[in-house]
């Protein structure tokens, strides 16, 4: 069973990017990210259109990190501290040693290899530092970029997990992928 402690916050880095904790001063960047119709088209959520709503979301995320319920990074370039995307572990199930990974990127940064560079760093952290045994992902079936990204990182379709989860929730339009810890 997982024993989680995200204090101090685990900042990560890749060749071109920094992954850090969300801060309240990120509120305007969160409005841009979470109100973009191209970003939201494959996510089941209402758009965040005000700075107040963005701050409320950031406060919720920070509370979840403080209580070890999720781990959420903002992605910035090494040249600028302004968030261009996010990546997280959420729906963490300590008793199963698994967590769901999620990510989003401002549409202006689509197709630039950012998630291709950042995702392996977060996967490695999940297996080596969090001691996850399994990482799950639930991309929308029409989100070809996300599906391709997962498959490039060795995620495979997990039909048994999908069948199990469909008994509890509606997964309409979503695919179920997972990646098990290498032995």
PyMOL commands that set and color helices and strands:
alter all, ss='L'
color gray80, all
select helices_A, chain A and resi 24-35+37-40+51-66+94-96+107-109+114-128+144-152+159-166
alter helices_A, ss='H'
color red, helices_A
select strands_A, chain A and resi 12-13+17-21+71-77+85-93+98-105+134-137+156-157+177-180
alter strands_A, ss='S'
color yellow, strands_A
deselect
rebuild
show_as cartoon
